[in-house]
Amino acid sequence: MISILFEEGVIIHHTELPIPALLFGLIAFASFLVLAAITWSYRDVANRHSHKESGSRAGH
């Protein structure tokens, strides 16, 4: 069955990637580094506004 499909051209042949495979990994790695840097930049944000927290804590 597969040989018939192959002979008739139904099975698509291998196509080349637009960029080398290594670059896909490097792009993904760089994207994760950017996302990690954004996440890391939000560290300790709640403590920057502790003066606002003290007034609202008494009301709850």
mmCIF file as Biopython writes it, N, C-alpha, C and O atoms, coordinates in Angstrom:
data_model
#
loop_
_atom_site.group_PDB
_atom_site.id
_atom_site.type_symbol
_atom_site.label_atom_id
_atom_site.label_alt_id
_atom_site.label_comp_id
_atom_site.label_asym_id
_atom_site.label_entity_id
_atom_site.label_seq_id
_atom_site.pdbx_PDB_ins_code
_atom_site.Cartn_x
_atom_site.Cartn_y
_atom_site.Cartn_z
_atom_site.occupancy
_atom_site.B_iso_or_equiv
_atom_site.auth_seq_id
_atom_site.auth_asym_id
_atom_site.pdbx_PDB_model_num
ATOM 1   N N  . MET A ? 1  ? 0.828   -1.190 0.000  1.0 0.0 1  A 1 
ATOM 2   C CA . MET A ? 1  ? 0.000   0.000  0.000  1.0 0.0 1  A 1 
ATOM 3   C C  . MET A ? 1  ? 0.874   1.256  0.000  1.0 0.0 1  A 1 
ATOM 4   O O  . MET A ? 1  ? 0.638   2.182  -0.777 1.0 0.0 1  A 1 
ATOM 5   N N  . ILE A ? 2  ? 1.886   1.283  0.878  1.0 0.0 2  A 1 
ATOM 6   C CA . ILE A ? 2  ? 2.764   2.451  0.953  1.0 0.0 2  A 1 
ATOM 7   C C  . ILE A ? 2  ? 3.535   2.630  -0.347 1.0 0.0 2  A 1 
ATOM 8   O O  . ILE A ? 2  ? 3.742   3.756  -0.800 1.0 0.0 2  A 1 
ATOM 9   N N  . SER A ? 3  ? 3.957   1.528  -0.943 1.0 0.0 3  A 1 
ATOM 10  C CA . SER A ? 3  ? 4.708   1.648  -2.199 1.0 0.0 3  A 1 
ATOM 11  C C  . SER A ? 3  ? 3.840   2.223  -3.312 1.0 0.0 3  A 1 
ATOM 12  O O  . SER A ? 3  ? 4.336   2.954  -4.169 1.0 0.0 3  A 1 
ATOM 13  N N  . ILE A ? 4  ? 2.561   1.904  -3.306 1.0 0.0 4  A 1 
ATOM 14  C CA . ILE A ? 4  ? 1.653   2.464  -4.316 1.0 0.0 4  A 1 
ATOM 15  C C  . ILE A ? 4  ? 1.504   3.962  -4.108 1.0 0.0 4  A 1 
ATOM 16  O O  . ILE A ? 4  ? 1.550   4.733  -5.067 1.0 0.0 4  A 1 
ATOM 17  N N  . LEU A ? 5  ? 1.323   4.379  -2.850 1.0 0.0 5  A 1 
ATOM 18  C CA . LEU A ? 5  ? 1.191   5.805  -2.544 1.0 0.0 5  A 1 
ATOM 19  C C  . LEU A ? 5  ? 2.476   6.557  -2.884 1.0 0.0 5  A 1 
ATOM 20  O O  . LEU A ? 5  ? 2.436   7.687  -3.371 1.0 0.0 5  A 1 
ATOM 21  N N  . PHE A ? 6  ? 3.606   5.921  -2.622 1.0 0.0 6  A 1 
ATOM 22  C CA . PHE A ? 6  ? 4.884   6.548  -2.910 1.0 0.0 6  A 1 
ATOM 23  C C  . PHE A ? 6  ? 5.084   6.734  -4.408 1.0 0.0 6  A 1 
ATOM 24  O O  . PHE A ? 6  ? 5.589   7.765  -4.853 1.0 0.0 6  A 1 
ATOM 25  N N  . GLU A ? 7  ? 4.691   5.742  -5.169 1.0 0.0 7  A 1 
ATOM 26  C CA . GLU A ? 7  ? 4.835   5.820  -6.625 1.0 0.0 7  A 1 
ATOM 27  C C  . GLU A ? 7  ? 3.919   6.886  -7.231 1.0 0.0 7  A 1 
ATOM 28  O O  . GLU A ? 7  ? 4.273   7.530  -8.218 1.0 0.0 7  A 1 
ATOM 29  N N  . GLU A ? 8  ? 2.750   7.062  -6.635 1.0 0.0 8  A 1 
ATOM 30  C CA . GLU A ? 8  ? 1.802   8.031  -7.171 1.0 0.0 8  A 1 
ATOM 31  C C  . GLU A ? 8  ? 2.075   9.448  -6.677 1.0 0.0 8  A 1 
ATOM 32  O O  . GLU A ? 8  ? 1.414   10.390 -7.112 1.0 0.0 8  A 1 
ATOM 33  N N  . GLY A ? 9  ? 3.016   9.605  -5.799 1.0 0.0 9  A 1 
ATOM 34  C CA . GLY A ? 9  ? 3.383   10.928 -5.327 1.0 0.0 9  A 1 
ATOM 35  C C  . GLY A ? 9  ? 2.507   11.463 -4.213 1.0 0.0 9  A 1 
ATOM 36  O O  . GLY A ? 9  ? 2.527   12.665 -3.945 1.0 0.0 9  A 1 
ATOM 37  N N  . VAL A ? 10 ? 1.733   10.603 -3.553 1.0 0.0 10 A 1 
ATOM 38  C CA . VAL A ? 10 ? 0.864   11.046 -2.465 1.0 0.0 10 A 1 
ATOM 39  C C  . VAL A ? 10 ? 1.694   11.359 -1.224 1.0 0.0 10 A 1 
ATOM 40  O O  . VAL A ? 10 ? 1.396   12.301 -0.490 1.0 0.0 10 A 1 
ATOM 41  N N  . ILE A ? 11 ? 2.726   10.570 -0.998 1.0 0.0 11 A 1 
ATOM 42  C CA . ILE A ? 11 ? 3.587   10.793 0.161  1.0 0.0 11 A 1 
ATOM 43  C C  . ILE A ? 11 ? 4.520   11.962 -0.154 1.0 0.0 11 A 1 
ATOM 44  O O  . ILE A ? 11 ? 5.216   11.966 -1.169 1.0 0.0 11 A 1 
ATOM 45  N N  . ILE A ? 12 ? 4.516   12.937 0.725  1.0 0.0 12 A 1 
ATOM 46  C CA . ILE A ? 12 ? 5.323   14.143 0.513  1.0 0.0 12 A 1 
ATOM 47  C C  . ILE A ? 12 ? 6.777   13.844 0.863  1.0 0.0 12 A 1 
ATOM 48  O O  . ILE A ? 12 ? 7.074   13.202 1.871  1.0 0.0 12 A 1 
ATOM 49  N N  . HIS A ? 13 ? 7.651   14.313 0.028  1.0 0.0 13 A 1 
ATOM 50  C CA . HIS A ? 13 ? 9.072   14.102 0.251  1.0 0.0 13 A 1 
ATOM 51  C C  . HIS A ? 13 ? 9.595   15.083 1.290  1.0 0.0 13 A 1 
ATOM 52  O O  . HIS A ? 13 ? 8.949   16.083 1.604  1.0 0.0 13 A 1 
ATOM 53  N N  . HIS A ? 14 ? 10.753  14.786 1.806  1.0 0.0 14 A 1 
ATOM 54  C CA . HIS A ? 14 ? 11.404  15.616 2.814  1.0 0.0 14 A 1 
ATOM 55  C C  . HIS A ? 14 ? 11.707  17.000 2.241  1.0 0.0 14 A 1 
ATOM 56  O O  . HIS A ? 14 ? 12.217  17.125 1.128  1.0 0.0 14 A 1 
ATOM 57  N N  . THR A ? 15 ? 11.391  18.027 3.012  1.0 0.0 15 A 1 
ATOM 58  C CA . THR A ? 15 ? 11.715  19.396 2.587  1.0 0.0 15 A 1 
ATOM 59  C C  . THR A ? 15 ? 12.775  19.967 3.523  1.0 0.0 15 A 1 
ATOM 60  O O  . THR A ? 15 ? 12.872  19.571 4.685  1.0 0.0 15 A 1 
ATOM 61  N N  . GLU A ? 16 ? 13.549  20.879 3.016  1.0 0.0 16 A 1 
ATOM 62  C CA . GLU A ? 16 ? 14.612  21.497 3.795  1.0 0.0 16 A 1 
ATOM 63  C C  . GLU A ? 16 ? 14.036  22.528 4.767  1.0 0.0 16 A 1 
ATOM 64  O O  . GLU A ? 16 ? 13.015  23.157 4.488  1.0 0.0 16 A 1 
ATOM 65  N N  . LEU A ? 17 ? 14.692  22.688 5.891  1.0 0.0 17 A 1 
ATOM 66  C CA . LEU A ? 17 ? 14.303  23.699 6.861  1.0 0.0 17 A 1 
ATOM 67  C C  . LEU A ? 17 ? 14.752  25.074 6.361  1.0 0.0 17 A 1 
ATOM 68  O O  . LEU A ? 17 ? 15.745  25.171 5.639  1.0 0.0 17 A 1 
ATOM 69  N N  . PRO A ? 18 ? 14.036  26.132 6.735  1.0 0.0 18 A 1 
ATOM 70  C CA . PRO A ? 18 ? 14.431  27.465 6.268  1.0 0.0 18 A 1 
ATOM 71  C C  . PRO A ? 18 ? 15.732  27.961 6.900  1.0 0.0 18 A 1 
ATOM 72  O O  . PRO A ? 18 ? 16.450  28.763 6.302  1.0 0.0 18 A 1 
ATOM 73  N N  . ILE A ? 19 ? 16.031  27.486 8.099  1.0 0.0 19 A 1 
ATOM 74  C CA . ILE A ? 19 ? 17.287  27.817 8.778  1.0 0.0 19 A 1 
ATOM 75  C C  . ILE A ? 19 ? 17.857  26.533 9.352  1.0 0.0 19 A 1 
ATOM 76  O O  . ILE A ? 19 ? 17.119  25.560 9.507  1.0 0.0 19 A 1 
ATOM 77  N N  . PRO A ? 20 ? 19.142  26.495 9.673  1.0 0.0 20 A 1 
ATOM 78  C CA . PRO A ? 20 ? 19.717  25.279 10.255 1.0 0.0 20 A 1 
ATOM 79  C C  . PRO A ? 20 ? 19.032  24.901 11.573 1.0 0.0 20 A 1 
ATOM 80  O O  . PRO A ? 20 ? 18.574  25.769 12.317 1.0 0.0 20 A 1 
ATOM 81  N N  . ALA A ? 21 ? 18.969  23.622 11.843 1.0 0.0 21 A 1 
ATOM 82  C CA . ALA A ? 21 ? 18.260  23.114 13.024 1.0 0.0 21 A 1 
ATOM 83  C C  . ALA A ? 21 ? 18.836  23.680 14.322 1.0 0.0 21 A 1 
ATOM 84  O O  . ALA A ? 21 ? 18.086  23.904 15.272 1.0 0.0 21 A 1 
ATOM 85  N N  . LEU A ? 22 ? 20.120  23.912 14.384 1.0 0.0 22 A 1 
ATOM 86  C CA . LEU A ? 22 ? 20.746  24.450 15.580 1.0 0.0 22 A 1 
ATOM 87  C C  . LEU A ? 22 ? 20.184  25.829 15.931 1.0 0.0 22 A 1 
ATOM 88  O O  . LEU A ? 22 ? 20.045  26.164 17.108 1.0 0.0 22 A 1 
ATOM 89  N N  . LEU A ? 23 ? 19.866  26.614 14.926 1.0 0.0 23 A 1 
ATOM 90  C CA . LEU A ? 23 ? 19.326  27.951 15.171 1.0 0.0 23 A 1 
ATOM 91  C C  . LEU A ? 23 ? 17.944  27.909 15.816 1.0 0.0 23 A 1 
ATOM 92  O O  . LEU A ? 23 ? 17.603  28.809 16.584 1.0 0.0 23 A 1 
ATOM 93  N N  . PHE A ? 24 ? 17.148  26.894 15.525 1.0 0.0 24 A 1 
ATOM 94  C CA . PHE A ? 24 ? 15.853  26.765 16.198 1.0 0.0 24 A 1 
ATOM 95  C C  . PHE A ? 24 ? 16.052  26.615 17.698 1.0 0.0 24 A 1 
ATOM 96  O O  . PHE A ? 24 ? 15.334  27.230 18.487 1.0 0.0 24 A 1 
ATOM 97  N N  . GLY A ? 25 ? 17.018  25.805 18.091 1.0 0.0 25 A 1 
ATOM 98  C CA . GLY A ? 25 ? 17.316  25.629 19.508 1.0 0.0 25 A 1 
ATOM 99  C C  . GLY A ? 25 ? 17.854  26.897 20.143 1.0 0.0 25 A 1 
ATOM 100 O O  . GLY A ? 25 ? 17.487  27.234 21.268 1.0 0.0 25 A 1 
ATOM 101 N N  . LEU A ? 26 ? 18.721  27.603 19.431 1.0 0.0 26 A 1 
ATOM 102 C CA . LEU A ? 26 ? 19.273  28.847 19.967 1.0 0.0 26 A 1 
ATOM 103 C C  . LEU A ? 26 ? 18.202  29.932 20.118 1.0 0.0 26 A 1 
ATOM 104 O O  . LEU A ? 26 ? 18.220  30.699 21.080 1.0 0.0 26 A 1 
ATOM 105 N N  . ILE A ? 27 ? 17.281  29.989 19.175 1.0 0.0 27 A 1 
ATOM 106 C CA . ILE A ? 27 ? 16.190  30.964 19.266 1.0 0.0 27 A 1 
ATOM 107 C C  . ILE A ? 27 ? 15.300  30.633 20.461 1.0 0.0 27 A 1 
ATOM 108 O O  . ILE A ? 27 ? 14.907  31.532 21.204 1.0 0.0 27 A 1 
ATOM 109 N N  . ALA A ? 28 ? 14.981  29.367 20.652 1.0 0.0 28 A 1 
ATOM 110 C CA . ALA A ? 28 ? 14.162  28.960 21.791 1.0 0.0 28 A 1 
ATOM 111 C C  . ALA A ? 28 ? 14.885  29.264 23.105 1.0 0.0 28 A 1 
ATOM 112 O O  . ALA A ? 28 ? 14.271  29.757 24.051 1.0 0.0 28 A 1 
ATOM 113 N N  . PHE A ? 29 ? 16.188  28.969 23.164 1.0 0.0 29 A 1 
ATOM 114 C CA . PHE A ? 29 ? 16.965  29.231 24.379 1.0 0.0 29 A 1 
ATOM 115 C C  . PHE A ? 29 ? 17.006  30.721 24.688 1.0 0.0 29 A 1 
ATOM 116 O O  . PHE A ? 29 ? 16.855  31.117 25.844 1.0 0.0 29 A 1 
ATOM 117 N N  . ALA A ? 30 ? 17.206  31.547 23.674 1.0 0.0 30 A 1 
ATOM 118 C CA . ALA A ? 30 ? 17.230  32.996 23.870 1.0 0.0 30 A 1 
ATOM 119 C C  . ALA A ? 30 ? 15.864  33.500 24.327 1.0 0.0 30 A 1 
ATOM 120 O O  . ALA A ? 30 ? 15.783  34.391 25.172 1.0 0.0 30 A 1 
ATOM 121 N N  . SER A ? 31 ? 14.797  32.939 23.775 1.0 0.0 31 A 1 
ATOM 122 C CA . SER A ? 31 ? 13.450  33.339 24.191 1.0 0.0 31 A 1 
ATOM 123 C C  . SER A ? 31 ? 13.215  33.013 25.659 1.0 0.0 31 A 1 
ATOM 124 O O  . SER A ? 31 ? 12.659  33.831 26.393 1.0 0.0 31 A 1 
ATOM 125 N N  . PHE A ? 32 ? 13.631  31.833 26.094 1.0 0.0 32 A 1 
ATOM 126 C CA . PHE A ? 32 ? 13.472  31.466 27.495 1.0 0.0 32 A 1 
ATOM 127 C C  . PHE A ? 32 ? 14.330  32.340 28.407 1.0 0.0 32 A 1 
ATOM 128 O O  . PHE A ? 32 ? 13.921  32.649 29.527 1.0 0.0 32 A 1 
ATOM 129 N N  . LEU A ? 33 ? 15.507  32.739 27.946 1.0 0.0 33 A 1 
ATOM 130 C CA . LEU A ? 33 ? 16.330  33.644 28.748 1.0 0.0 33 A 1 
ATOM 131 C C  . LEU A ? 33 ? 15.657  35.002 28.916 1.0 0.0 33 A 1 
ATOM 132 O O  . LEU A ? 33 ? 15.694  35.587 29.998 1.0 0.0 33 A 1 
ATOM 133 N N  . VAL A ? 34 ? 15.047  35.498 27.854 1.0 0.0 34 A 1 
ATOM 134 C CA . VAL A ? 34 ? 14.334  36.778 27.931 1.0 0.0 34 A 1 
ATOM 135 C C  . VAL A ? 34 ? 13.157  36.662 28.889 1.0 0.0 34 A 1 
ATOM 136 O O  . VAL A ? 34 ? 12.941  37.549 29.714 1.0 0.0 34 A 1 
ATOM 137 N N  . LEU A ? 35 ? 12.395  35.580 28.789 1.0 0.0 35 A 1 
ATOM 138 C CA . LEU A ? 35 ? 11.262  35.386 29.693 1.0 0.0 35 A 1 
ATOM 139 C C  . LEU A ? 35 ? 11.727  35.227 31.137 1.0 0.0 35 A 1 
ATOM 140 O O  . LEU A ? 35 ? 11.064  35.719 32.051 1.0 0.0 35 A 1 
ATOM 141 N N  . ALA A ? 36 ? 12.847  34.551 31.360 1.0 0.0 36 A 1 
ATOM 142 C CA . ALA A ? 36 ? 13.386  34.413 32.716 1.0 0.0 36 A 1 
ATOM 143 C C  . ALA A ? 36 ? 13.826  35.764 33.268 1.0 0.0 36 A 1 
ATOM 144 O O  . ALA A ? 36 ? 13.626  36.042 34.451 1.0 0.0 36 A 1 
ATOM 145 N N  . ALA A ? 37 ? 14.420  36.603 32.429 1.0 0.0 37 A 1 
ATOM 146 C CA . ALA A ? 37 ? 14.843  37.935 32.874 1.0 0.0 37 A 1 
ATOM 147 C C  . ALA A ? 37 ? 13.635  38.794 33.242 1.0 0.0 37 A 1 
ATOM 148 O O  . ALA A ? 37 ? 13.679  39.546 34.215 1.0 0.0 37 A 1 
ATOM 149 N N  . ILE A ? 38 ? 12.562  38.684 32.468 1.0 0.0 38 A 1 
ATOM 150 C CA . ILE A ? 38 ? 11.342  39.439 32.788 1.0 0.0 38 A 1 
ATOM 151 C C  . ILE A ? 38 ? 10.761  38.955 34.104 1.0 0.0 38 A 1 
ATOM 152 O O  . ILE A ? 38 ? 10.373  39.766 34.945 1.0 0.0 38 A 1 
ATOM 153 N N  . THR A ? 39 ? 10.697  37.646 34.292 1.0 0.0 39 A 1 
ATOM 154 C CA . THR A ? 39 ? 10.184  37.094 35.539 1.0 0.0 39 A 1 
ATOM 155 C C  . THR A ? 39 ? 11.053  37.509 36.711 1.0 0.0 39 A 1 
ATOM 156 O O  . THR A ? 39 ? 10.533  37.865 37.769 1.0 0.0 39 A 1 
ATOM 157 N N  . TRP A ? 40 ? 12.371  37.468 36.542 1.0 0.0 40 A 1 
ATOM 158 C CA . TRP A ? 40 ? 13.300  37.817 37.612 1.0 0.0 40 A 1 
ATOM 159 C C  . TRP A ? 40 ? 13.180  39.297 37.985 1.0 0.0 40 A 1 
ATOM 160 O O  . TRP A ? 40 ? 13.415  39.668 39.135 1.0 0.0 40 A 1 
ATOM 161 N N  . SER A ? 41 ? 12.815  40.140 37.017 1.0 0.0 41 A 1 
ATOM 162 C CA . SER A ? 41 ? 12.713  41.568 37.290 1.0 0.0 41 A 1 
ATOM 163 C C  . SER A ? 41 ? 11.547  41.897 38.227 1.0 0.0 41 A 1 
ATOM 164 O O  . SER A ? 41 ? 11.523  42.978 38.814 1.0 0.0 41 A 1 
ATOM 165 N N  . TYR A ? 42 ? 10.597  40.998 38.374 1.0 0.0 42 A 1 
ATOM 166 C CA . TYR A ? 42 ? 9.455   41.220 39.257 1.0 0.0 42 A 1 
ATOM 167 C C  . TYR A ? 42 ? 9.687   40.698 40.676 1.0 0.0 42 A 1 
ATOM 168 O O  . TYR A ? 42 ? 8.753   40.662 41.477 1.0 0.0 42 A 1 
ATOM 169 N N  . ARG A ? 43 ? 10.906  40.298 40.993 1.0 0.0 43 A 1 
ATOM 170 C CA . ARG A ? 43 ? 11.170  39.783 42.329 1.0 0.0 43 A 1 
ATOM 171 C C  . ARG A ? 43 ? 10.993  40.904 43.354 1.0 0.0 43 A 1 
ATOM 172 O O  . ARG A ? 43 ? 11.352  42.053 43.094 1.0 0.0 43 A 1 
ATOM 173 N N  . ASP A ? 44 ? 10.460  40.576 44.474 1.0 0.0 44 A 1 
ATOM 174 C CA . ASP A ? 44 ? 10.350  41.472 45.621 1.0 0.0 44 A 1 
ATOM 175 C C  . ASP A ? 44 ? 9.512   42.719 45.324 1.0 0.0 44 A 1 
ATOM 176 O O  . ASP A ? 44 ? 9.717   43.751 45.963 1.0 0.0 44 A 1 
ATOM 177 N N  . VAL A ? 45 ? 8.582   42.654 44.379 1.0 0.0 45 A 1 
ATOM 178 C CA . VAL A ? 45 ? 7.767   43.816 44.040 1.0 0.0 45 A 1 
ATOM 179 C C  . VAL A ? 45 ? 6.811   44.152 45.179 1.0 0.0 45 A 1 
ATOM 180 O O  . VAL A ? 45 ? 6.549   45.327 45.433 1.0 0.0 45 A 1 
ATOM 181 N N  . ALA A ? 46 ? 6.288   43.149 45.865 1.0 0.0 46 A 1 
ATOM 182 C CA . ALA A ? 46 ? 5.333   43.393 46.949 1.0 0.0 46 A 1 
ATOM 183 C C  . ALA A ? 46 ? 5.990   44.175 48.085 1.0 0.0 46 A 1 
ATOM 184 O O  . ALA A ? 46 ? 5.316   44.968 48.742 1.0 0.0 46 A 1 
ATOM 185 N N  . ASN A ? 47 ? 7.255   43.980 48.331 1.0 0.0 47 A 1 
ATOM 186 C CA . ASN A ? 47 ? 7.930   44.682 49.422 1.0 0.0 47 A 1 
ATOM 187 C C  . ASN A ? 47 ? 8.220   46.141 49.086 1.0 0.0 47 A 1 
ATOM 188 O O  . ASN A ? 47 ? 8.505   46.927 49.989 1.0 0.0 47 A 1 
ATOM 189 N N  . ARG A ? 48 ? 8.155   46.514 47.842 1.0 0.0 48 A 1 
ATOM 190 C CA . ARG A ? 48 ? 8.390   47.910 47.473 1.0 0.0 48 A 1 
ATOM 191 C C  . ARG A ? 48 ? 7.240   48.809 47.915 1.0 0.0 48 A 1 
ATOM 192 O O  . ARG A ? 48 ? 7.408   50.020 48.059 1.0 0.0 48 A 1 
ATOM 193 N N  . HIS A ? 49 ? 6.082   48.213 48.125 1.0 0.0 49 A 1 
ATOM 194 C CA . HIS A ? 49 ? 4.896   48.984 48.473 1.0 0.0 49 A 1 
ATOM 195 C C  . HIS A ? 49 ? 4.402   48.626 49.872 1.0 0.0 49 A 1 
ATOM 196 O O  . HIS A ? 49 ? 3.195   48.566 50.107 1.0 0.0 49 A 1 
ATOM 197 N N  . SER A ? 50 ? 5.309   48.392 50.783 1.0 0.0 50 A 1 
ATOM 198 C CA . SER A ? 50 ? 4.906   47.994 52.135 1.0 0.0 50 A 1 
ATOM 199 C C  . SER A ? 50 ? 4.208   49.130 52.870 1.0 0.0 50 A 1 
ATOM 200 O O  . SER A ? 50 ? 3.399   48.868 53.760 1.0 0.0 50 A 1 
ATOM 201 N N  . HIS A ? 51 ? 4.498   50.399 52.522 1.0 0.0 51 A 1 
ATOM 202 C CA . HIS A ? 51 ? 3.828   51.516 53.186 1.0 0.0 51 A 1 
ATOM 203 C C  . HIS A ? 51 ? 2.335   51.532 52.859 1.0 0.0 51 A 1 
ATOM 204 O O  . HIS A ? 51 ? 1.545   51.999 53.679 1.0 0.0 51 A 1 
ATOM 205 N N  . LYS A ? 52 ? 1.930   51.047 51.712 1.0 0.0 52 A 1 
ATOM 206 C CA . LYS A ? 52 ? 0.521   50.978 51.351 1.0 0.0 52 A 1 
ATOM 207 C C  . LYS A ? 52 ? -0.163  49.808 52.053 1.0 0.0 52 A 1 
ATOM 208 O O  . LYS A ? 52 ? -1.365  49.853 52.314 1.0 0.0 52 A 1 
ATOM 209 N N  . GLU A ? 53 ? 0.593   48.778 52.353 1.0 0.0 53 A 1 
ATOM 210 C CA . GLU A ? 53 ? 0.023   47.578 52.950 1.0 0.0 53 A 1 
ATOM 211 C C  . GLU A ? 53 ? -0.389  47.797 54.390 1.0 0.0 53 A 1 
ATOM 212 O O  . GLU A ? 53 ? -1.387  47.227 54.831 1.0 0.0 53 A 1 
ATOM 213 N N  . SER A ? 54 ? 0.335   48.593 55.127 1.0 0.0 54 A 1 
ATOM 214 C CA . SER A ? 54 ? 0.060   48.755 56.554 1.0 0.0 54 A 1 
ATOM 215 C C  . SER A ? 54 ? -1.292  49.401 56.799 1.0 0.0 54 A 1 
ATOM 216 O O  . SER A ? 54 ? -1.961  49.041 57.767 1.0 0.0 54 A 1 
ATOM 217 N N  . GLY A ? 55 ? -1.724  50.341 55.967 1.0 0.0 55 A 1 
ATOM 218 C CA . GLY A ? 55 ? -3.003  51.009 56.157 1.0 0.0 55 A 1 
ATOM 219 C C  . GLY A ? 55 ? -4.180  50.117 55.786 1.0 0.0 55 A 1 
ATOM 220 O O  . GLY A ? 55 ? -5.225  50.170 56.435 1.0 0.0 55 A 1 
ATOM 221 N N  . SER A ? 56 ? -4.026  49.320 54.777 1.0 0.0 56 A 1 
ATOM 222 C CA . SER A ? 56 ? -5.134  48.483 54.340 1.0 0.0 56 A 1 
ATOM 223 C C  . SER A ? 56 ? -5.259  47.225 55.187 1.0 0.0 56 A 1 
ATOM 224 O O  . SER A ? 56 ? -6.330  46.619 55.227 1.0 0.0 56 A 1 
ATOM 225 N N  . ARG A ? 57 ? -4.200  46.823 55.857 1.0 0.0 57 A 1 
ATOM 226 C CA . ARG A ? 57 ? -4.243  45.614 56.672 1.0 0.0 57 A 1 
ATOM 227 C C  . ARG A ? 57 ? -5.158  45.819 57.888 1.0 0.0 57 A 1 
ATOM 228 O O  . ARG A ? 57 ? -5.822  44.882 58.330 1.0 0.0 57 A 1 
ATOM 229 N N  . ALA A ? 58 ? -5.190  47.013 58.412 1.0 0.0 58 A 1 
ATOM 230 C CA . ALA A ? 58 ? -6.012  47.272 59.592 1.0 0.0 58 A 1 
ATOM 231 C C  . ALA A ? 58 ? -7.503  47.191 59.264 1.0 0.0 58 A 1 
ATOM 232 O O  . ALA A ? 58 ? -8.307  46.850 60.132 1.0 0.0 58 A 1 
ATOM 233 N N  . GLY A ? 59 ? -7.871  47.492 58.050 1.0 0.0 59 A 1 
ATOM 234 C CA . GLY A ? 59 ? -9.280  47.475 57.657 1.0 0.0 59 A 1 
ATOM 235 C C  . GLY A ? 59 ? -9.825  46.092 57.379 1.0 0.0 59 A 1 
ATOM 236 O O  . GLY A ? 59 ? -11.042 45.918 57.319 1.0 0.0 59 A 1 
ATOM 237 N N  . HIS A ? 60 ? -8.977  45.119 57.210 1.0 0.0 60 A 1 
ATOM 238 C CA . HIS A ? 60 ? -9.461  43.786 56.871 1.0 0.0 60 A 1 
ATOM 239 C C  . HIS A ? 60 ? -9.522  42.910 58.041 1.0 0.0 60 A 1 
ATOM 240 O O  . HIS A ? 60 ? -9.911  41.749 57.923 1.0 0.0 60 A 1 
#
